[in-house]
């Protein structure tokens, strides 16, 4: 059995003022072509289908058109779960029509898909809250899928029965997954888990969430550890982190497939992928990542000479660019005009101005480091105002404020 794992499409997302919709159409066509070329039996989209709770008409149409194409006219089941950028009600709203095409939407944690048959292609033979079993007509064994769409605090209380998220999330998910696995996931079928969450190896290095994204992790309250995955699970298809990576701590692969495009300059240079999983019952799966080639590359470049910057921009017209210009004084309007006229994909121009009025003891010029991410800028500002670095409590509070602000925007 072959499974295609993808995630974090973020349909409708912009990079500052530039729409990425044409690039998204291109890369989703590439994913559809890979599914057909690899003759996959099942597709899993692990959350963040849209970039906003209220996506545009164009983004909504692109989602449905792509998922329908991935089903290969109903021959191939496609499972799509909600992420932290998705409205679960919106994701679920199309479910009755979607099922007729072979698309299975799961907007809420513990979503239950009622059994049905796609005549001649596949059948949902068993279902429960957060679980379904699919029997494909051309495969002699079933595939069992444990699913957990993104769960915020309210959804956790409502659907997973936890009141103290910080202490109980990992244990509640572990218990729920294990109960389903013990009941349904014997060794006579293929057993996988798909979820949209922040997962780490216990005791492992903290992984950075995508820059500019609404974060899931606040402190350590929302971390789920890979040792919560039941031993019966042969592959875990994750969404949320935008870089392709394995999470250690389980006997079988636990994988973030990556987003299909680079969505922020912190992702510049990353190779985006989909993952093909070749798996049979009782056996360890074979993992085949396939690099995606569609979309405009995101490039960060630094220059201290306007002529050199303009020459490079003219040589790289297809890229989306974050340009850092180092100078002793602020750039003139004429220089800015030259730079903008040289390229239509400049997202940011970051001036790094050497402050000649304030010299350090070694007589070197201080530099305003505006190219940093917002958390580093906050720390520098805090040091400037208070003479010391913020403690972890203040850093966590700042992250909560950012998250609350993004919720208000949506």
Protein Blocks (a to p, Z undefined) as FASTA:
>chain_A
ZZdddehklgoiaehjacfklmmmmmmmmmmmmmmmnopabdcdeejkbfbfbdcfklmm
mmmmmmmmmnnnolaccdddddfkbcfklmmmmmmmmmmnopacdfbghiacdddddehi
accfbdcehiacdddfkbcbdcdddddddddfklmmmmnopablmlmmmmmmmmmmmmmm
mmmmcckbccddddddddddehiacddddehiacfbgcjllpccfklpcfklmbdcdehi
acdcddehiabdcddebjfbdfbfklgoiacddddddddehiacdddddddfedcddddd
ddfbfklmmmmmmmmmmbccddddddfbdcdfklmmmmmmmpckbfbdcdddddfkbccf
kopacdddfkbcfklmmmmmmmmmnopacdfklmmmmmmmmmmmmmmmZZ
